[in-house]
Amino acid sequence: MSIREAQTEIARQQALIDEHKLHLQDLLDEGLITDTVSYEGITAKVQQRKTWHYSPAVKELQDMEQLEGIATQKVTTSWTVRFSSPEA
């Protein structure tokens, strides 16, 4: 298999994974599943990442902007899918 073929296959598989994650999100939004699900040795769990976005203010003003509520917080949500570890 060439590098180009391998990259094409990776992109195809990633698109399939992304499609499954969108389906999981739809099921979560509809209340049909919780934020952690397991099936056939695979666990999918919602994870959040919080970041701060600042105005174009000088760098040393960031702490002050957080305290005064000028800075806005961004929360991103994504699914992490891992194979379950075999039970001992």
DSSP file (Angstrom, degrees, kcal/mol; ACC not computed):
  #  RESIDUE AA STRUCTURE BP1 BP2  ACC     N-H-->O    O-->H-N    N-H-->O    O-->H-N    TCO  KAPPA ALPHA  PHI   PSI    X-CA   Y-CA   Z-CA
    1    1 A M              0   0    0      0, 0.0     2,-0.1     0, 0.0     0, 0.0   0.000 360.0 360.0 360.0 132.9    0.0    0.0    0.0
    2    2 A S     >  -     0   0    0      1,-0.1     4,-2.5     4,-0.0     5,-0.2  -0.340 360.0-109.8 -79.4 165.1    1.4    3.4   -0.9
    3    3 A I  H  > S+     0   0    0      1,-0.2     4,-2.9     2,-0.2     5,-0.2   0.907 120.7  53.0 -60.7 -41.6    1.5    6.4    1.4
    4    4 A R  H  > S+     0   0    0      1,-0.2     4,-2.2     2,-0.2    -1,-0.2   0.918 110.2  46.6 -61.5 -43.9   -1.2    8.1   -0.6
    5    5 A E  H  > S+     0   0    0      2,-0.2     4,-2.3     1,-0.2    -1,-0.2   0.905 112.9  50.1 -64.2 -41.0   -3.5    5.0   -0.4
    6    6 A A  H  X S+     0   0    0     -4,-2.5     4,-2.6     2,-0.2    -2,-0.2   0.916 111.0  48.7 -64.8 -42.5   -2.9    4.8    3.3
    7    7 A Q  H  X S+     0   0    0     -4,-2.9     4,-2.5     1,-0.2    -1,-0.2   0.887 110.7  51.2 -64.5 -38.3   -3.7    8.5    3.8
    8    8 A T  H  X S+     0   0    0     -4,-2.2     4,-2.2    -5,-0.2    -1,-0.2   0.907 111.2  47.9 -63.4 -42.3   -6.9    8.0    1.8
    9    9 A E  H  X S+     0   0    0     -4,-2.3     4,-2.7     2,-0.2    -2,-0.2   0.905 110.7  51.0 -66.6 -41.4   -7.9    5.1    3.9
   10   10 A I  H  X S+     0   0    0     -4,-2.6     4,-2.7     1,-0.2    -2,-0.2   0.933 111.1  48.7 -60.4 -45.4   -7.1    7.0    7.2
   11   11 A A  H  X S+     0   0    0     -4,-2.5     4,-2.1     1,-0.2    -2,-0.2   0.893 111.7  49.9 -62.2 -39.9   -9.3    9.9    5.9
   12   12 A R  H  X S+     0   0    0     -4,-2.2     4,-1.7     2,-0.2    -2,-0.2   0.921 113.1  45.4 -64.5 -44.3  -12.1    7.5    5.0
   13   13 A Q  H  X S+     0   0    0     -4,-2.7     4,-2.5     2,-0.2    -2,-0.2   0.885 111.4  52.7 -67.2 -38.8  -12.0    5.8    8.4
   14   14 A Q  H  X S+     0   0    0     -4,-2.7     4,-2.9     1,-0.2    -1,-0.2   0.890 107.2  52.4 -64.4 -38.8  -11.8    9.2   10.2
   15   15 A A  H  X S+     0   0    0     -4,-2.1     4,-2.0     2,-0.2    -1,-0.2   0.898 110.0  49.1 -62.6 -39.6  -14.9   10.3    8.4
   16   16 A L  H  X S+     0   0    0     -4,-1.7     4,-2.1     2,-0.2    -2,-0.2   0.915 111.9  48.2 -65.3 -43.7  -16.7    7.2    9.5
   17   17 A I  H  X S+     0   0    0     -4,-2.5     4,-2.4     1,-0.2    -2,-0.2   0.929 110.9  51.0 -61.7 -45.4  -15.6    7.7   13.1
   18   18 A D  H  X S+     0   0    0     -4,-2.9     4,-2.1     1,-0.2    -1,-0.2   0.883 108.7  52.3 -60.0 -38.5  -16.7   11.4   12.9
   19   19 A E  H  X S+     0   0    0     -4,-2.0     4,-1.9     2,-0.2    -1,-0.2   0.909 109.5  48.7 -63.6 -42.4  -20.1   10.2   11.6
   20   20 A H  H  X S+     0   0    0     -4,-2.1     4,-2.5     1,-0.2    -2,-0.2   0.891 109.5  52.7 -64.6 -39.3  -20.5    7.8   14.5
   21   21 A K  H  X S+     0   0    0     -4,-2.4     4,-2.3     2,-0.2    -2,-0.2   0.890 107.5  51.5 -64.8 -38.5  -19.6   10.5   17.0
   22   22 A L  H  X S+     0   0    0     -4,-2.1     4,-2.3     2,-0.2    -1,-0.2   0.899 109.6  50.4 -62.3 -40.0  -22.2   12.8   15.5
   23   23 A H  H  X S+     0   0    0     -4,-1.9     4,-2.5     2,-0.2    -2,-0.2   0.912 108.9  51.3 -64.2 -42.7  -24.8   10.0   15.9
   24   24 A L  H  X S+     0   0    0     -4,-2.5     4,-2.5     1,-0.2    -2,-0.2   0.916 109.8  50.4 -59.2 -42.5  -23.7    9.6   19.6
   25   25 A Q  H  X S+     0   0    0     -4,-2.3     4,-3.0     2,-0.2    -2,-0.2   0.905 109.0  51.2 -63.8 -41.1  -24.2   13.3   20.1
   26   26 A D  H  X S+     0   0    0     -4,-2.3     4,-1.9     2,-0.2    -1,-0.2   0.927 111.0  48.2 -60.0 -44.8  -27.7   13.1   18.6
   27   27 A L  H  <>S+     0   0    0     -4,-2.5     5,-2.6     2,-0.2     6,-0.8   0.897 113.0  48.1 -63.3 -40.1  -28.6   10.2   20.9
   28   28 A L  H ><5S+     0   0    0     -4,-2.5     3,-1.5     1,-0.2    -2,-0.2   0.932 110.3  51.4 -64.4 -45.9  -27.2   12.2   23.9
   29   29 A D  H 3<5S+     0   0    0     -4,-3.0    -1,-0.2     1,-0.3    -2,-0.2   0.831 109.8  50.5 -60.3 -32.9  -29.1   15.3   22.9
   30   30 A E  T 3<5S-     0   0    0     -4,-1.9    -1,-0.3    -5,-0.2    -2,-0.2   0.481 115.4-117.7 -84.0  -3.3  -32.3   13.2   22.6
   31   31 A G  T < 5S+     0   0    0     -3,-1.5    -3,-0.2    -4,-0.3    -2,-0.1   0.686  80.8 122.0  77.3  17.8  -31.7   11.8   26.1
   32   32 A L  S   <S+     0   0    0     -5,-2.6     2,-0.3    -6,-0.2    -4,-0.2   0.673  75.2  23.6 -88.7 -17.7  -31.4    8.2   24.8
   33   33 A I  S    S-     0   0    0     -6,-0.8    -2,-0.2    -9,-0.1     2,-0.1  -0.928  77.8-119.1-138.2 164.3  -27.9    7.6   26.2
   34   34 A T        -     0   0    0      2,-0.3    -2,-0.1    -2,-0.3    -6,-0.0  -0.317  44.1 -90.9 -91.0-177.5  -25.7    9.1   29.0
   35   35 A D  S    S+     0   0    0      1,-0.1    11,-2.6    -2,-0.1     2,-0.4   0.468 115.1  50.6 -78.8   0.7  -22.4   10.8   28.5
   36   36 A T  E     +A   45   0A   0      9,-0.2     2,-0.3     2,-0.0    -2,-0.3  -0.977  67.3 170.0-136.9 124.5  -20.6    7.5   28.8
   37   37 A V  E     -A   44   0A   0      7,-2.8     7,-3.2    -2,-0.4     2,-0.4  -0.980  13.5-162.4-133.6 147.7  -21.5    4.4   26.9
   38   38 A S  E     +A   43   0A   0     -2,-0.3     2,-0.3     5,-0.2     5,-0.2  -0.981  13.6 166.4-129.1 142.2  -19.8    1.0   26.4
   39   39 A Y  E >   -A   42   0A   0      3,-2.7     3,-1.6    -2,-0.4    -2,-0.0  -0.905  66.2 -17.4-157.9 125.2  -20.4   -1.6   23.8
   40   40 A E  T 3  S-     0   0    0     -2,-0.3     3,-0.1     1,-0.3    44,-0.0   0.864 129.3 -42.9  46.5  49.9  -18.4   -4.7   22.7
   41   41 A G  T 3  S+     0   0    0      1,-0.2    43,-4.0    42,-0.1     2,-0.4   0.557 117.0 108.1  80.8   7.8  -15.2   -3.6   24.4
   42   42 A I  E <   -AB  39  83A   0     -3,-1.6    -3,-2.7    41,-0.3     2,-0.4  -0.969  49.2-162.2-120.5 134.9  -15.4    0.0   23.3
   43   43 A T  E     -AB  38  82A   0     39,-3.4    39,-2.7    -2,-0.4     2,-0.4  -0.962   1.8-167.2-116.8 132.0  -16.1    2.9   25.6
   44   44 A A  E     +AB  37  81A   0     -7,-3.2    -7,-2.8    -2,-0.4     2,-0.4  -0.971  12.1 176.5-117.5 132.1  -17.2    6.4   24.4
   45   45 A K  E     -AB  36  80A   0     35,-2.3    35,-2.7    -2,-0.4     2,-0.3  -0.998  30.0-121.1-139.4 137.0  -17.3    9.3   26.8
   46   46 A V  E     - B   0  79A   0    -11,-2.6     2,-0.4    -2,-0.4    33,-0.2  -0.608  32.2-171.5 -75.2 132.8  -18.0   13.0   26.4
   47   47 A Q  E     - B   0  78A   0     31,-3.5    31,-2.7    -2,-0.3     2,-0.4  -0.959   7.8-151.3-124.8 147.4  -15.1   15.2   27.3
   48   48 A Q  E     - B   0  77A   0     -2,-0.4     2,-0.4    29,-0.2    29,-0.2  -0.891   4.0-162.7-117.2 148.8  -15.1   19.0   27.7
   49   49 A R  E     - B   0  76A   0     27,-2.6    27,-3.2    -2,-0.4     2,-0.5  -0.995   9.0-158.0-129.4 125.1  -12.3   21.4   27.2
   50   50 A K  E     + B   0  75A   0     -2,-0.4     2,-0.3    25,-0.2    25,-0.2  -0.878  16.1 170.7-106.8 133.6  -12.5   24.9   28.6
   51   51 A T  E     - B   0  74A   0     23,-3.2    23,-3.9    -2,-0.5     2,-0.4  -0.937  27.3-125.1-134.9 159.7  -10.5   27.8   27.2
   52   52 A W  E     - B   0  73A   0     -2,-0.3     2,-0.5    21,-0.2    21,-0.2  -0.876  14.3-158.2-107.5 138.9  -10.5   31.5   27.7
   53   53 A H  E     - B   0  72A   0     19,-2.9    19,-2.0    -2,-0.4     2,-0.3  -0.975  15.5-160.5-117.0 124.4  -10.7   34.0   24.9
   54   54 A Y        -     0   0    0     -2,-0.5    17,-0.1    17,-0.2     8,-0.0  -0.683  19.3-112.0-106.2 155.7   -9.4   37.5   25.6
   55   55 A S        -     0   0    0     -2,-0.3    -1,-0.1     1,-0.1    10,-0.0  -0.220  53.3 -85.9 -68.5 172.1  -10.0   40.9   24.0
   56   56 A P  S    S+     0   0    0      0, 0.0    -1,-0.1     0, 0.0     3,-0.1   0.236  86.6 136.0 -69.6  20.2   -7.0   42.4   22.2
   57   57 A A        -     0   0    0      1,-0.1     5,-0.1     2,-0.1    -3,-0.1  -0.143  68.5 -77.5 -64.6 162.6   -5.9   43.9   25.6
   58   58 A V    >   -     0   0    0      1,-0.1     3,-2.3     2,-0.1     4,-0.2  -0.304  46.4-111.1 -61.4 145.7   -2.3   43.8   26.7
   59   59 A K  G >  S+     0   0    0      1,-0.3     3,-1.7     2,-0.2     4,-0.3   0.827 114.2  58.7 -52.6 -40.6   -1.3   40.4   28.0
   60   60 A E  G 3  S+     0   0    0      1,-0.3     4,-0.3     2,-0.1    -1,-0.3   0.596  96.3  65.0 -70.9  -7.0   -0.9   41.4   31.7
   61   61 A L  G <> S+     0   0    0     -3,-2.3     4,-2.6     1,-0.2    -1,-0.3   0.486  74.6  92.9 -89.2  -3.0   -4.6   42.5   31.7
   62   62 A Q  H <> S+     0   0    0     -3,-1.7     4,-2.2    -4,-0.2     9,-0.2   0.917  84.1  48.7 -58.7 -47.0   -5.9   39.0   31.2
   63   63 A D  H  > S+     0   0    0     -4,-0.3     4,-2.1    -3,-0.2    -1,-0.2   0.905 113.0  48.8 -60.5 -40.7   -6.3   38.2   34.9
   64   64 A M  H  > S+     0   0    0     -4,-0.3     4,-2.4     1,-0.2     6,-0.2   0.899 108.8  53.0 -65.8 -40.7   -8.1   41.4   35.5
   65   65 A E  H  X>S+     0   0    0     -4,-2.6     5,-1.9     2,-0.2     6,-1.2   0.892 108.1  51.2 -63.1 -38.5  -10.4   40.8   32.5
   66   66 A Q  H ><5S+     0   0    0     -4,-2.2     3,-0.8     1,-0.2    -1,-0.2   0.947 112.2  46.2 -61.6 -47.6  -11.3   37.3   34.0
   67   67 A L  H 3<5S+     0   0    0     -4,-2.1    -2,-0.2     1,-0.2    -1,-0.2   0.865 115.4  45.7 -63.7 -36.9  -12.2   38.9   37.3
   68   68 A E  H 3<5S-     0   0    0     -4,-2.4    -1,-0.2    -5,-0.1    -2,-0.2   0.512 112.6-116.9 -86.9  -4.8  -14.2   41.7   35.8
   69   69 A G  T <<5S+     0   0    0     -4,-0.8    -3,-0.2    -3,-0.8    -4,-0.1   0.632  82.6 118.3  80.7  13.3  -16.1   39.3   33.4
   70   70 A I      < +     0   0    0     -5,-1.9    -4,-0.2    -6,-0.2     2,-0.1   0.890  59.5  74.1 -76.9 -40.6  -14.7   40.9   30.2
   71   71 A A  S    S-     0   0    0     -6,-1.2     2,-0.4    -9,-0.2   -17,-0.2  -0.444  78.8-140.7 -70.7 146.3  -12.9   37.7   29.1
   72   72 A T  E     -B   53   0A   0    -19,-2.0   -19,-2.9    -2,-0.1     2,-0.4  -0.876   6.1-133.6-111.6 144.4  -15.3   35.0   27.8
   73   73 A Q  E     -B   52   0A   0     -2,-0.4     2,-0.5   -21,-0.2   -21,-0.2  -0.789  13.9-156.0 -97.1 136.8  -14.9   31.3   28.5
   74   74 A K  E     -B   51   0A   0    -23,-3.9   -23,-3.2    -2,-0.4     2,-0.5  -0.952   5.6-166.7-113.0 130.8  -15.2   28.8   25.6
   75   75 A V  E     -B   50   0A   0     -2,-0.5     2,-0.4   -25,-0.2   -25,-0.2  -0.974   3.7-167.7-118.0 121.7  -16.2   25.2   26.3
   76   76 A T  E     -B   49   0A   0    -27,-3.2   -27,-2.6    -2,-0.5     2,-0.4  -0.860   4.4-157.3-107.8 147.0  -15.8   22.6   23.6
   77   77 A T  E     +B   48   0A   0     -2,-0.4     2,-0.3   -29,-0.2   -29,-0.2  -0.969  18.8 160.4-124.5 136.4  -17.3   19.2   23.9
   78   78 A S  E     -B   47   0A   0    -31,-2.7   -31,-3.5    -2,-0.4     2,-0.4  -0.982  36.6-111.6-150.2 160.2  -16.2   16.0   22.1
   79   79 A W  E     -B   46   0A   0     -2,-0.3     2,-0.5   -33,-0.2   -33,-0.2  -0.780  22.1-159.1 -93.2 137.0  -16.5   12.3   22.3
   80   80 A T  E     -B   45   0A   0    -35,-2.7   -35,-2.3    -2,-0.4     2,-0.5  -0.981   8.9-164.4-114.2 126.2  -13.4   10.2   23.2
   81   81 A V  E     +B   44   0A   0     -2,-0.5     2,-0.3   -37,-0.2   -37,-0.2  -0.947  15.0 165.7-116.4 126.9  -13.6    6.5   22.1
   82   82 A R  E     -B   43   0A   0    -39,-2.7   -39,-3.4    -2,-0.5     2,-0.3  -0.962  40.1-105.9-136.6 153.2  -11.3    3.9   23.5
   83   83 A F  E     -B   42   0A   0     -2,-0.3   -41,-0.3   -41,-0.2     2,-0.1  -0.624  44.5-112.9 -74.7 136.6  -11.1    0.2   23.7
   84   84 A S        -     0   0    0    -43,-4.0    -1,-0.1    -2,-0.3     3,-0.1  -0.413  31.3-110.9 -68.8 145.5  -11.9   -1.1   27.1
   85   85 A S        -     0   0    0      1,-0.1    -1,-0.1    -2,-0.1     3,-0.1  -0.559  40.0-100.1 -76.3 142.0   -9.0   -2.7   29.0
   86   86 A P        -     0   0    0      0, 0.0     2,-0.2     0, 0.0    -1,-0.1  -0.344  40.3-110.2 -62.8 139.7   -9.4   -6.5   29.4
   87   87 A E              0   0    0      1,-0.1    -3,-0.0    -3,-0.1     0, 0.0  -0.507 360.0 360.0 -73.0 137.8  -10.7   -7.4   32.9
   88   88 A A              0   0    0     -2,-0.2    -1,-0.1    -3,-0.1    -3,-0.0   0.449 360.0 360.0 -81.5 360.0   -8.1   -9.2   35.0
